[in-house]
Amino acid sequence: MNELKKLPTESLGVPRERRPKHVAVIMDGNGRWAEQQNLPRIEGHLRGVEAVRRTMEACQDFGIETLTLFCLSSE
């Protein structure tokens, strides 16, 4: 469950008309995080997918119209 769903949107203290319409996220470090946890790199990427889903739901809940994800890797 998305932790943000537990909060009423008004509790953020930002009126809906002042919230951003576009949010961008640079996804970085999922593979490194997994390795630091002694997990296979793919586990980090799978956890990243879960985080993206939660982020998408939160954006929808808070009326954010556009979400841009930067998810490139040179590794």
C-alpha positions as CSV (number, residue, x, y, z in Angstrom):
1,M,0.0,0.0,0.0
2,N,1.2,3.5,-0.8
3,E,2.1,5.2,2.5
4,L,1.0,8.5,1.0
5,K,-2.5,7.2,0.6
6,K,-2.8,7.3,4.4
7,L,-2.6,11.1,4.4
8,P,-5.4,13.3,3.2
9,T,-4.1,15.4,0.4
10,E,-5.0,18.6,2.2
11,S,-2.7,17.5,5.1
12,L,0.3,18.3,3.0
13,G,-0.4,22.0,3.4
14,V,-0.2,22.7,-0.3
15,P,-3.4,23.7,-2.0
16,R,-4.1,21.6,-5.1
17,E,-3.7,24.6,-7.4
18,R,-0.2,25.2,-6.1
19,R,1.1,21.6,-6.5
20,P,3.4,20.8,-9.4
21,K,1.8,19.5,-12.6
22,H,5.0,17.7,-13.6
23,V,7.5,15.7,-11.5
24,A,10.7,14.2,-12.7
25,V,12.6,11.4,-11.0
26,I,16.1,10.2,-11.7
27,M,16.2,6.5,-10.8
28,D,19.7,5.6,-9.8
29,G,21.4,3.1,-7.5
30,N,18.9,0.2,-7.4
31,G,21.5,-2.3,-8.4
32,R,24.1,-0.9,-6.1
33,W,21.6,-0.9,-3.2
34,A,20.9,-4.6,-3.8
35,E,24.6,-5.5,-3.9
36,Q,25.1,-3.6,-0.6
37,Q,22.3,-5.7,0.9
38,N,24.0,-8.9,-0.5
39,L,21.1,-9.4,-2.9
40,P,21.4,-10.0,-6.7
41,R,21.3,-6.8,-8.7
42,I,18.0,-7.9,-10.3
43,E,16.4,-7.6,-6.9
44,G,17.3,-4.0,-6.8
45,H,15.7,-3.5,-10.2
46,L,12.5,-5.3,-9.1
47,R,12.3,-3.1,-6.0
48,G,12.7,-0.1,-8.3
49,V,9.7,-1.3,-10.3
50,E,7.7,-1.4,-7.1
51,A,8.8,2.1,-6.2
52,V,7.8,3.3,-9.6
53,R,4.3,1.9,-9.1
54,R,3.9,3.6,-5.7
55,T,5.2,6.8,-7.2
56,M,2.7,6.6,-10.1
57,E,-0.2,6.0,-7.6
58,A,0.9,8.9,-5.4
59,C,1.1,11.3,-8.5
60,Q,-2.4,10.3,-9.4
61,D,-3.6,10.8,-5.9
62,F,-2.1,14.2,-5.6
63,G,-3.2,15.4,-9.0
64,I,0.2,15.5,-10.7
65,E,-0.5,15.3,-14.4
66,T,3.0,14.3,-15.7
67,L,5.6,12.0,-14.3
68,T,9.0,11.7,-16.1
69,L,11.3,8.9,-15.2
70,F,14.9,8.9,-16.1
71,C,16.2,5.4,-15.9
72,L,19.3,5.0,-18.0
73,S,22.4,3.1,-17.0
74,S,25.9,2.7,-18.4
75,E,26.5,-0.5,-16.3
